[in-house]
Amino acid sequence: MILITGATGQLGRLVIAQLLKTLPANRIVAAVRNPAKAQDLEALGIQVRLGDYEQPGHWPAALQGVEKVLLISASDIGARVAQHKVVIDAVKASGTVTFIAYTSMLRADTCRIPFASEDRETEQMIVASGKPFVFLRHGWYTENYVMNAEHAVQSGELYGAAGAGRISGASRADYAEAAATVLTSGERLQSIYELAGDSSFTLADVAAELAKQSGRSVHYVDLPEAAYQQLLVSFELPELVATALALADTGVANGDVYSERQDLSRLIGRDTTPLGVVVASALARGAAS
């Protein structure tokens, strides 16, 4: 069986959808903090088990009979190492788990974005566990840059602190398909995959694509990191999240999320999803809401 942590999150659900294309539902285990949010998965025949990153007692039962684990990186920046350790310790103690994959950060070993240190520490703990592993080092999700597409179109301004930095982004679905491929592959795998989109874009490119598809004027407004962080707080984002997003944009400006590697498209056997497709989807959702 294959267990997915954080299974009710956006990425977790997409990975499960991909796994269902090749595996019976009862071979998939969804580890969740709140089973009430996974009733739709259970209705499909997927095994839903308690698996909270902060509850060590959940994991021996969650891992019962499981051979492979996908550890999806937690979202609580600053607490992730301790949360990941709970799962890794349980995997290490498991008598059935023979493989763990982890959704790390692009070039986690050298990335200068501050919270990449948590990914480095997590990778080190997985290596020390002695279990066979694969690190799926993710670039940025293109969806992150069109979350507020409708607001940008209405206001005519897309804000950021990335300068002219290039983003080798791909869609969540692309990364999910790569994870499912690794989890079900019978072939010899690399230990590390640097996953990024086939083509890169700047935030000015995102603004131009929004303008092109909406027929409205949209331009990119580049702000200093601190000003961008405060703007995000004014949009009612939690301060920690706002700080993380501003730091991520600084990483973009520094080239930390640009890559010419094509590990992702090779894994999924197709081109990665282009910016225009993600923008079109975001605008369609906005129009429907």
Stockholm file with secondary structure:
# STOCKHOLM 1.0

chainA/1-289         MILITGATGQLGRLVIAQLLKTLPANRIVAAVRNPAKAQDLEALGIQVRLGDYEQPGHWPAALQGVEKVLLISASDIGARVAQHKVVIDAVKASGTVTFIAYTSMLRADTCRIPFASEDRETEQMIVASGKPFVFLRHGWYTENYVMNAEHAVQSGELYGAAGAGRISGASRADYAEAAATVLTSGERLQSIYELAGDSSFTLADVAAELAKQSGRSVHYVDLPEAAYQQLLVSFELPELVATALALADTGVANGDVYSERQDLSRLIGRDTTPLGVVVASALARGAAS
#=GR chainA/1-289 SS CEEETTTTSHHHHHHHHHHTTTSCGGGEEEEESCGGGGHHHHHTTCEEEECCTTCGGGHHHHTTTCCEEEECCCSCTTTHHHHHHHHHHHHHHCSSCCEEEEEEETTTTTCCSTTHHHHHHHHHHHHHHTSCEEEEEECCBGGGGSTTHHHHHHHSEEEESCTTCCBCCBCHHHHHHHHHHHHHCCSCCCSEEEECCSSCBCHHHHHHHHHHHHTSCCEEEECCHHHHHHHHHHTTCCHHHHHHHHHHHHHHHTTTTCCCCCHHHHHHTSCCCCHHHHHHHHHHHHHHC
#=GC SS_cons         CEEETTTTSHHHHHHHHHHTTTSCGGGEEEEESCGGGGHHHHHTTCEEEECCTTCGGGHHHHTTTCCEEEECCCSCTTTHHHHHHHHHHHHHHCSSCCEEEEEEETTTTTCCSTTHHHHHHHHHHHHHHTSCEEEEEECCBGGGGSTTHHHHHHHSEEEESCTTCCBCCBCHHHHHHHHHHHHHCCSCCCSEEEECCSSCBCHHHHHHHHHHHHTSCCEEEECCHHHHHHHHHHTTCCHHHHHHHHHHHHHHHTTTTCCCCCHHHHHHTSCCCCHHHHHHHHHHHHHHC
//
